Amino acid sequence: MSTAAAKALAGILVFVSYSVRLTYAIVHLKSLSASFIDAPARFAVSVNSTGICGALHLADPLEACSSLLNRFRSQEIDTIKFALIIRGKCAFEDKVRNAQDAGFHAVIVYDDRDKGNLVSMIGNSQGIWVPAVFVSKAAGETLKIYAQGQEGECCIINPSFPESAWTVMVISFISLLVIATVVLTFFLTRNRRLNQRGTNPHRPSVDAKLVEVLPCFTFSQACECRVGDTCSICLEDYKDGERLRVLPCQHEFHASCVDSWLTKWGTFCPVTFFLHQINLTAEFYTDVLISSFFCLLLFCSPATEFISADAHEAKDLIASGYRYLDVRMVEDFNKGHVDVESVFNIAYFIMTPEGRVKNPQFLEQVLSVCSKEDGLIVGCGTGDRSRLATVDLLNADFKHVRNMGGGYRSWHEAGLGVKKEA
């Protein structure tokens, strides 16, 4: 691959990166001349380019998980009124709907945890006609102290450029066109080079005898020298007594998984694409890097968008009616899982004589115990398998699916309830 082609690929990556506009807004408190960055809710109405100003009121009760006591009749809502609500105890959607039903024109939800990240609130947009934003705990406490209910004292400002459906469609079309053009160019160039040089087009592999020479060890939970707890090929957690193989780049995998990978698919580490030097050419090294680039580009394209929730957000959603789907194998589930009434276990991977494979009845088994309209939190051991399961469920038209980032481990580390089956 030439330097010019490499620069072209880098330019395309930059183009695609800048085509994705980050969404944010600003909450401005006039009495302090202070502004706070916020994250607009995904399910609420967007604030237009001129912004919206109104009187700031504390919701009563502050968490707004039930009907608000400070309600406004139709003759009292000539002036715009904002509701300030604290996060927790129920879903964001419930808070916004209760404030809307009480006559408020906009909602500001603030975090209940110190140093928490701004989250883009999720929920069902049907019937929501008010804007809603999320701010930090420090911003919320400040707004709470200085809220006086005076007209125009607080504003939500959208500094971003106006976005239309045509803009989104044009950006999506151009992105797809660029990806298709580059992929086609890559394969045409590669095939021409192979034909000209008479090179064997099959991907090189490692001889099974050389694979057996690579070091192995038996996994144990008590061993503190291990790098990770999950095999990056099959996405299953390691179990005591299993045989692991270590590559020269110091990454470890199930011996059966990485042996199959090296003897059938290639001579590089499946995590870092580090080439283990076994008669490889510079052209093949370039091919691997380009393949990695295309994988990254395609995975980052907006084909299937899903939202992850941390352990605390997952707990709030479960309290609001979501069910928890654990996609680990049953033996891992029985060793420990989240302690909620609505938990159920359906494995995303299963064991066969050929090894670990994706469960071909996964979607059917999920549909046998819930509907596509049910709210689902999908979790596993560390969050890898649950991401794959979440994408499959969304592609199958499940409406309310959230991946729990970090999996059962993050739930346990957050000090939330866990349970072990007898």
RACORQUI-V206734 format. One record per run of one state. SS is the DSSP state (hx for helix, st for strand, lp for the rest). FROM is the first residue (numbers start at 1). TO is the last residue. If there is no record, write none. Layout:
ss = {SS:SS}
from = {FROM:FROM}
to = {TO:TO}
This chain:
ss = {lp:hx:lp:st:lp:st:lp:st:lp:hx:lp:st:lp:hx:lp:st:lp:st:lp:hx:lp:st:lp:hx:lp:hx:lp:st:lp:st:lp:st:lp:st:lp:st:hx:lp:st:lp:st:lp:hx:lp:st:lp:hx:lp:st:lp:hx:lp:st:lp:st:lp:st:lp:st:lp:hx:lp:st:lp:hx:lp:st:lp:hx:lp:st:lp}
from = {1:3:20:25:30:34:41:52:59:74:77:81:87:92:102:106:111:131:136:137:147:154:158:165:198:208:214:216:219:230:231:237:238:243:247:252:255:265:268:269:275:276:282:301:308:310:311:320:323:327:330:336:337:339:343:346:349:353:355:359:362:368:375:380:384:396:400:405:407:414:418:420}
to = {2:19:24:29:33:40:51:58:73:76:80:86:91:101:105:110:130:135:136:146:153:157:164:197:207:213:215:218:229:230:236:237:242:246:251:254:264:267:268:274:275:281:300:307:309:310:319:322:326:329:335:336:338:342:345:348:352:354:358:361:367:374:379:383:395:399:404:406:413:417:419:422}
